[in-house]
């Protein structure tokens, strides 16, 4: 009998995205892993400036190599699952929800028409079967694009209605009994909208249902995401795709990875990315790619393809940290009075990037260059900025490998938060460039943070922090001193919180009390 214990190794079920119709469905079905095994090769510059290949094996191979997961296909998943004893399979296993098989013309002369609701119902059947055969208490769901909507349909409608039919009690949060966490890559949680056509393209798509693409419109989304029992309370007019019910599956157990690179999405010869607009991954607009209140990260990747978000190092690093990380790190900017001395019409934008020691990529990147900076509220007399500005949430693993210095393993997890504040003046709806210096920041700095995980004799972590502007050496050589140790300012038993003032020279611009708050919370798989 296998058991997941407390190591977080629950079964992973992958749910792929939209394939359209005809040959595209056939191509998806011909892949044993529905795209989850696809890697990529990119070009990076080495120290001499020459181009070198950088290989990413694929999320599936990395789960196998990094976390000892198994992929027990054995010819046919369903046949294999039904042939083994309950509790006999390893919970650390990957399963593929092959919901398109019955819609492929390569397997039947009269294929069935794809139905998102039926795909969600069959996903629930697969979840229950995997739980029975592995003995795991719950599963992880990992989904790309439309796959995230299938997962939400299962959690928000299929499971509550199925459980109500069996027990007579409707429970909007019934999905939490089966699913621990959900990770979505580039899912159109708010549907798919276009920057062109003034709504005509959306109305045409939803009226004709061409290739089944009406599932990305608000009417169909309302149908498959809203249980019958809740439709009197939540009407179509009140429905928002990016909002999940407060009493349903908890949004803190959902992570939305958002892409910001439309240029490399070459579907339909690039016409898709032009129609959707620059502030997107080429298919899904940034504002539609996350559920309100869920954990999220933004990476400069396209919806799919060679530089796609699923077959990317950035995607995998966020995936493994959310699924298995035992420390949740929240970062917010506090005490700002930005713009206090600025003339009217000046707007401020903050670029944010997060690097983690040992990784070749940024795990989060919001910037004006990618059309997704953090908008900073302009300070106004009598209306001070008194609420924190959330910057990001990330996850770290105490078990992650760390470098060795002088033969000893470094005891801390190191990350660098890069901040860049820029301003621009608008006048009567137009940019005013007379006093503007393009691509020149008003302030920039990098906060280096070392986090020491909890130990057997210490329930909470410790942390040290310093601004790059105060470190005379290369960042890799920084050794935290006693004055860099942050005090825990939160009396809560199961949470650590520290504060770092911005450098003294930047307080005139940012605010006398401006600083960064870091909150670290220990977690396990069933949090």
C-alpha positions in Angstrom: 0.0 0.0 0.0 1.5 3.3 -1.1 1.0 6.6 0.8 2.0 10.1 -0.1 2.9 11.0 3.5 3.9 14.6 4.0 6.3 14.9 1.1 3.8 16.4 -1.3 4.1 13.8 -3.9 0.5 13.5 -5.0 -0.5 12.2 -8.4 -0.3 14.8 -11.2 -3.1 14.8 -13.9 -2.3 16.9 -17.0 -5.1 18.5 -19.0 -4.2 20.0 -22.3 -5.6 23.0 -24.2 -7.9 23.6 -27.2 -7.1 21.8 -30.4 -10.0 23.2 -32.5 -11.2 20.5 -34.9 -10.3 18.0 -37.5 -6.6 17.4 -38.1 -5.6 19.5 -35.1 -7.4 17.1 -32.8 -5.9 14.1 -34.6 -2.4 15.6 -34.1 -3.1 16.1 -30.4 -4.4 12.5 -30.0 -1.3 11.1 -31.8 0.9 12.5 -29.0 0.9 9.9 -26.1 1.2 12.7 -23.6 -0.9 15.4 -25.2 2.0 17.8 -25.4 3.2 17.6 -21.8 6.4 15.8 -22.8 7.5 18.5 -25.3 10.7 20.3 -24.5 12.5 23.1 -26.3 15.9 24.4 -27.4 16.7 28.0 -27.2 19.8 30.1 -27.9 21.7 31.9 -25.2 24.8 34.1 -25.4 27.9 32.7 -23.7 30.7 34.8 -22.1 32.2 35.6 -25.5 28.9 36.7 -27.0 28.6 33.5 -29.2 25.3 31.8 -29.4 24.9 28.6 -27.4 22.0 26.2 -27.1 19.9 26.0 -23.9 17.8 22.9 -23.6 14.7 22.4 -21.6 13.8 18.7 -21.4 10.0 19.1 -20.8 7.9 19.4 -17.6 7.3 15.6 -17.6 11.0 14.6 -17.8 11.8 17.2 -15.1 9.1 15.7 -12.8 10.7 12.3 -13.4 14.3 13.4 -12.8 13.7 16.1 -10.1 10.9 14.4 -8.1 11.2 10.7 -9.1 7.7 10.7 -10.6 6.6 7.7 -12.7 4.5 7.7 -15.9 2.7 4.3 -15.9 1.0 4.2 -19.4 1.3 0.5 -20.2 -0.5 0.8 -23.5 -3.7 2.4 -22.2 -4.0 4.3 -18.9 -7.7 3.4 -18.3 -7.2 -0.3 -19.0 -4.1 -0.4 -16.8 -5.8 1.5 -13.9 -8.8 -0.8 -14.0 -6.6 -3.9 -14.0 -4.6 -3.2 -10.8 -5.5 -3.4 -7.1 -6.6 -0.5 -5.1 -3.8 1.3 -3.4 -1.1 -0.6 -5.3 0.3 2.3 -7.5 2.8 4.9 -6.6 1.2 8.3 -5.8 4.2 10.0 -7.4 2.8 9.4 -10.9 1.7 11.4 -13.9 -1.5 10.8 -15.8 -2.8 12.3 -19.0 -6.5 13.2 -19.4 -7.0 12.1 -23.0 -10.4 13.8 -23.5 -10.0 14.3 -27.2 -9.6 10.6 -28.1 -13.3 10.1 -29.0 -13.3 13.2 -31.2 -10.4 12.1 -33.4 -11.2 10.9 -36.9 -8.2 8.6 -36.8 -9.9 6.3 -34.3 -13.5 6.3 -35.5 -15.5 6.9 -38.7 -18.1 8.9 -36.8 -16.2 10.7 -34.1 -18.0 12.3 -31.2 -18.3 16.1 -31.0 -16.1 17.5 -28.3 -18.0 18.7 -25.2 -16.2 20.7 -22.5 -18.8 19.5 -19.9 -18.2 15.9 -20.9 -14.4 16.4 -20.7 -14.9 17.7 -17.2 -17.1 14.8 -16.2 -14.5 12.3 -17.5 -11.8 14.2 -15.7 -13.6 13.6 -12.4 -13.9 9.9 -13.3 -10.1 9.8 -13.9 -9.4 11.7 -10.6 -11.5 9.2 -8.6 -9.9 6.2 -10.3 -6.3 7.5 -9.8 -7.1 8.2 -6.1 -8.5 4.7 -5.7 -5.5 2.9 -7.3 -2.8 5.0 -5.7 -4.3 5.4 -2.3 -3.4 9.1 -2.4 -5.7 11.5 -0.5 -5.8 14.1 -3.3 -4.4 15.0 -6.8 -2.6 17.9 -8.4 -4.1 19.2 -11.6 -1.8 20.8 -14.2 -3.5 22.4 -17.2 -2.7 24.4 -20.3 -5.1 27.0 -21.8 -8.6 25.5 -22.2 -7.5 22.6 -19.9 -7.7 25.1 -17.0 -11.4 25.7 -17.9 -12.0 22.0 -17.9 -10.5 21.8 -14.4 -12.7 24.7 -13.2 -15.8 23.2 -14.7 -15.1 20.0 -12.8 -14.4 21.9 -9.5 -17.2 24.5 -9.8 -20.0 22.4 -11.4 -19.3 18.7 -12.0 -18.1 17.7 -8.6 -20.6 19.7 -6.5 -23.5 18.5 -8.7 -22.3 14.9 -8.6 -21.8 14.8 -4.9 -25.2 16.5 -4.4 -26.9 13.8 -6.5 -25.3 11.1 -4.3 -25.8 12.8 -0.8 -28.6 15.2 -1.3 -26.4 18.0 0.0 -25.0 20.7 -2.4 -21.4 21.7 -1.4 -19.7 24.3 -3.6 -16.3 23.3 -2.1 -16.7 19.6 -2.6 -13.8 19.6 -5.1 -11.4 20.2 -2.2 -11.9 16.5 -1.1 -10.3 15.4 -4.3 -7.9 18.1 -5.5 -5.1 19.7 -3.5 -3.8 22.3 -6.0 -4.4 23.5 -9.5 -1.7 25.0 -11.8 -2.8 26.7 -15.0 -0.5 27.7 -17.9 -2.0 30.6 -20.0 -5.6 29.7 -19.3 -8.2 32.2 -20.5 -10.0 32.4 -17.2 -11.8 35.5 -18.4 -12.4 34.2 -21.9 -10.7 35.3 -25.1 -11.3 38.9 -26.3 -9.9 40.7 -29.3 -8.3 44.2 -29.5 -9.8 44.5 -33.0 -13.4 44.6 -34.2 -15.0 46.5 -31.3 -16.7 43.2 -30.1 -17.8 42.0 -33.6 -15.3 39.1 -33.7 -16.5 37.9 -30.3 -20.2 38.1 -31.2 -19.5 36.3 -34.5 -17.5 33.5 -32.7 -20.2 33.1 -30.0 -23.1 33.1 -32.4 -21.6 30.5 -34.8 -19.6 28.4 -32.4 -17.0 27.9 -35.1 -14.8 24.9 -34.2 -16.3 25.0 -30.7 -14.5 28.3 -29.9 -17.7 29.7 -28.3 -16.5 28.0 -25.1 -14.3 31.1 -24.6 -17.3 33.5 -24.7 -19.1 34.6 -21.5 -22.4 32.8 -22.3 -20.9 29.3 -22.6 -18.5 30.0 -19.7 -21.4 30.9 -17.5 -23.1 27.6 -18.5 -20.3 25.3 -17.7 -18.9 27.1 -14.7 -22.2 27.8 -12.8 -24.1 24.9 -11.1 -27.9 24.9 -11.6 -28.3 25.3 -7.8 -26.5 28.7 -7.9 -28.0 30.3 -11.0 -30.7 32.2 -9.2 -28.1 33.8 -6.9 -25.5 34.2 -9.6 -27.1 35.5 -12.9 -25.5 35.7 -16.3 -25.3 39.5 -15.9 -23.4 39.2 -12.6 -21.0 36.5 -13.9 -17.3 37.2 -14.4 -15.0 34.4 -15.6 -12.1 35.6 -13.6 -14.0 35.3 -10.3 -14.4 32.0 -8.5 -17.1 31.6 -5.9 -16.0 32.6 -2.4 -17.5 29.4 -0.9 -16.0 27.1 -3.5 -12.6 25.7 -4.3 -10.1 28.1 -2.5 -8.3 30.4 -4.9 -5.2 30.3 -2.7 -4.8 26.7 -4.0 -4.8 27.9 -7.6 -1.7 29.2 -9.4 -2.1 31.1 -12.7 1.0 31.4 -14.9 0.5 34.3 -17.3 2.4 34.8 -20.6 3.4 38.3 -21.9 5.0 37.4 -25.3 2.7 37.7 -28.3 5.4 38.1 -30.9 6.5 34.4 -30.8 2.9 33.1 -31.2 2.8 32.2 -34.9 -0.6 30.5 -35.1 -2.6 31.6 -38.2 0.6 33.2 -39.5 0.7 35.6 -36.7 -2.9 36.9 -37.2 -4.1 35.6 -33.9 -1.6 37.7 -31.9 -2.4 40.8 -34.0 -6.1 40.3 -33.3 -5.7 39.8 -29.6 -3.2 42.6 -29.1 0.2 43.4 -27.7 -0.8 42.9 -24.0 -1.2 39.2 -24.3 0.6 35.9 -24.9 -0.6 35.9 -28.5 -4.0 34.3 -27.7 -5.0 35.2 -24.1 -4.9 38.8 -22.9 -2.9 39.3 -19.7 -6.0 40.5 -17.8 -7.9 37.4 -18.7 -5.2 34.9 -17.8 -5.6 34.8 -14.0 -8.4 34.3 -11.4 -8.9 37.2 -9.0 -7.1 36.5 -5.7 -5.2 33.4 -7.0 -1.5 33.0 -6.9 0.2 34.2 -10.1 3.4 34.9 -11.9 4.1 36.6 -15.3 6.7 35.3 -17.6 7.8 36.5 -21.1 6.5 33.5 -23.0 4.0 32.9 -25.7 0.8 30.8 -25.5 2.5 27.9 -27.2 5.1 27.0 -29.8 8.9 27.1 -29.7 8.9 29.8 -27.1 5.7 28.5 -25.5 4.8 28.8 -21.8 4.4 25.0 -21.1 7.7 23.9 -22.7 9.7 26.6 -20.8 12.1 26.6 -17.9 10.1 29.5 -16.4 6.9 27.5 -16.5 8.4 24.4 -14.9 10.2 26.3 -12.1 6.9 28.0 -11.1 5.1 24.7 -11.4 7.4 22.7 -9.1 7.6 25.4 -6.5 3.9 25.8 -6.3 3.2 22.0 -6.1 6.0 21.0 -3.8 7.4 24.2 -2.2 7.1 24.2 1.6 7.6 28.0 2.0 5.2 30.6 0.7 6.8 34.1 0.2 4.7 37.2 -0.2 6.3 40.5 -1.1 4.6 43.9 -0.9 5.7 47.6 -1.1 4.5 49.8 1.7 4.7 53.4 2.8 4.8 55.0 -0.6 4.3 58.7 -1.2 5.4 58.6 -4.8 4.4 61.6 -6.9 4.1 63.9 -3.9 6.2 66.6 -5.5 5.4 65.7 -9.1 3.2 67.9 -11.4 -0.3 66.7 -12.3 -0.5 64.1 -15.1 2.7 62.3 -14.1 2.1 58.6 -13.8 4.4 56.0 -12.2 5.1 52.4 -13.3 7.1 49.8 -11.5 9.0 47.0 -13.2 9.4 43.9 -11.1 11.6 40.9 -11.7 12.4 37.9 -9.4 15.5 35.8 -9.7 16.2 32.7 -7.5 19.8 31.4 -7.0 20.6 28.4 -9.2 18.0 29.1 -11.9 18.8 30.4 -15.5 15.6 32.3 -15.8 13.4 34.9 -14.0 10.4 33.2 -12.4 8.4 36.4 -12.5 8.8 39.5 -14.7 6.4 42.4 -15.1 7.7 45.3 -17.1 6.5 48.3 -19.1 8.4 46.8 -22.1 6.1 43.8 -22.0 3.0 45.9 -21.3 2.4 44.7 -17.8 4.2 46.9 -15.2 2.7 47.4 -11.8 0.8 50.7 -11.8 1.7 52.8 -8.8 -0.9 55.1 -7.4 0.0 58.8 -7.5 0.1 60.4 -4.1 -2.4 63.2 -3.7 -2.8 65.7 -0.9 -5.4 64.5 1.6 -5.5 61.1 -0.1 -2.2 59.3 0.9 -1.2 55.9 -0.4 -1.9 54.0 2.8 -2.4 50.5 1.4 0.4 48.0 0.6 1.2 47.4 -3.1 1.4 43.6 -3.6 4.4 42.8 -5.8 4.5 39.0 -6.0 4.0 35.7 -4.3 6.5 32.9 -4.8 7.2 29.5 -3.3 10.5 28.0 -2.2 11.5 24.5 -1.2 13.7 23.7 1.8 14.8 20.5 -0.1 16.0 22.5 -3.1 19.8 21.9 -3.9 22.1 24.7 -2.8 25.6 25.6 -3.8 28.7 24.6 -1.8 31.2 27.2 -0.7 34.5 26.0 0.7 33.1 22.5 0.8 30.1 23.4 2.9 26.5 23.6 1.6 25.0 27.1 1.9 22.2 27.0 4.5 20.0 29.7 3.0 17.7 30.1 -0.1 18.7 33.2 -1.9 16.5 35.4 -4.2 16.9 38.8 -5.8 14.0 41.2 -6.2 14.7 43.7 -9.0 12.7 47.0 -8.9 12.7 49.8 -11.5 10.4 52.8 -11.1 9.7 55.0 -14.2 7.4 57.9 -14.8 5.8 59.5 -17.8 3.5 62.6 -18.1 0.1 62.5 -19.9 -1.7 65.5 -21.0 -5.3 65.5 -22.4 -5.0 61.8 -23.2 -1.6 62.0 -24.9 2.0 61.4 -23.8 4.0 64.5 -23.1 7.6 64.0 -24.1 9.2 67.5 -23.7 10.8 66.6 -20.4 10.9 62.8 -20.9 14.0 60.6 -21.0 13.0 57.4 -22.7 13.9 54.1 -20.9 15.5 55.9 -18.0 14.3 55.1 -14.6 13.7 57.5 -11.7 14.9 54.8 -9.3 16.1 51.2 -9.5 17.6 48.8 -7.1 17.8 45.1 -6.3 16.9 43.6 -2.9 18.9 40.5 -2.1 17.2 38.2 0.4 18.5 35.1 2.1 15.9 32.8 3.8 16.9 30.1 6.2 14.1 27.5 6.3 12.6 26.3 9.6 14.4 23.5 11.4 13.6 20.8 14.0 14.4 23.3 16.8 13.0 26.4 15.1 9.4 26.5 13.8 9.7 29.7 11.7 12.3 30.8 9.1 14.9 33.5 9.5 15.8 36.0 6.8 18.6 38.5 5.9 18.3 41.3 3.4 20.3 44.1 1.8 20.0 46.4 -1.2 22.4 46.0 -4.0 23.3 49.7 -3.8 24.8 49.0 -0.4 26.7 45.9 -1.4 30.3 46.7 -2.7 31.0 43.2 -4.0 29.4 41.0 -6.7 26.0 39.8 -5.5 27.1 36.1 -5.6 29.8 37.0 -3.0 27.5 38.7 -0.5 27.8 37.3 3.0 24.9 38.5 5.3 26.0 40.3 8.4 24.3 40.6 11.7 22.8 44.0 10.7 21.2 42.4 7.7 19.1 40.0 9.9 15.4 41.0 9.8 13.3 41.0 13.0 10.0 39.1 13.0 7.3 41.8 13.3 4.3 39.5 13.1 3.2 37.8 16.4 1.2 35.1 14.5 2.5 31.7 15.5 2.7 30.1 12.1 4.0 33.1 10.1 7.2 35.2 9.8 7.2 38.8 8.6 10.1 41.2 8.1 10.5 44.7 6.9 13.3 46.4 4.9 13.4 50.2 4.5 14.3 51.5 1.0 17.8 53.0 0.9 18.0 56.4 2.7 18.9 58.3 -0.5 15.7 57.1 -2.2 13.2 58.1 0.5 12.7 61.6 -0.8 11.3 60.1 -4.0 9.6 57.0 -2.6 8.6 58.2 0.9 10.1 58.5 4.3 8.4 55.2 5.5 8.7 53.4 2.2 10.0 49.8 2.3 9.4 46.2 1.5 7.5 43.7 3.6 8.4 40.0 3.3 6.0 37.4 4.7 7.1 33.8 4.8 4.6 31.1 5.7 5.4 27.3 6.1 3.0 25.1 4.1 2.5 21.5 3.1 0.6 19.8 0.3 -2.9 20.0 1.9 -2.7 23.7 3.0 
